[in-house]
Amino acid sequence: MRRLFFIAAIAAFGTVQGEVYKCTTAQGKVVYQDHACAAASRGKALQIEPFDAQKIEQAREKLARELQQRRELEAHQEELRRRQRVLQALEQQAVINRQLLDETRLQTEAIEKNTEAVQSDSNKTGNVYYYPLPRPRPPVHKPKPHPHPHPLPHPRPPHKQPRTPMKTYR
């Protein structure tokens, strides 16, 4: 019987809500209390909704969706930063390639002018001179140093070393 009364009391008091008052004192301080505000302070009764498991579950789902969207956004932003770094590297390589191309064009033009000058000189004198283009020298291969430049001779084991005769003094 006591159990039944106790369970009924818990069920009844679990759904009962008390009133909460929000009061502002004369100094401007906000106070929350369970009884009405004093005459010197102003305030109002707050309406507190009961616990709703469905709303909490909806809020959790919404939070999970927002977190997933944030992770996706951060991954997308990181991919954009990576692509920008690759693009900058490609642009730098393109600038270097353009410079090399310009240098090659200038060298080609100089060679063509030199060839025209030699041909015009040879036409005046009747002699044709062919100068071979300088070729790059092959690289000089130096022999690699031995890991042990001057290996020391290995001593014989003590039992195989020849005995030296003793000196005799006379």
Secondary structure, DSSP 8 states (H G I E B T S, - for coil): -HHHHHHHHHHHHHH----EEEEE-TTS-EEEESS---TTSEEEEE------HHHHHHHHHHHHHHHHHHHHHHHHHHHHHHHHHHHHHHHHHHHHHHHHHHHHHHHHHHHHHHHHHHHHHHHHHS--------------------SSSS-------GGGS---------
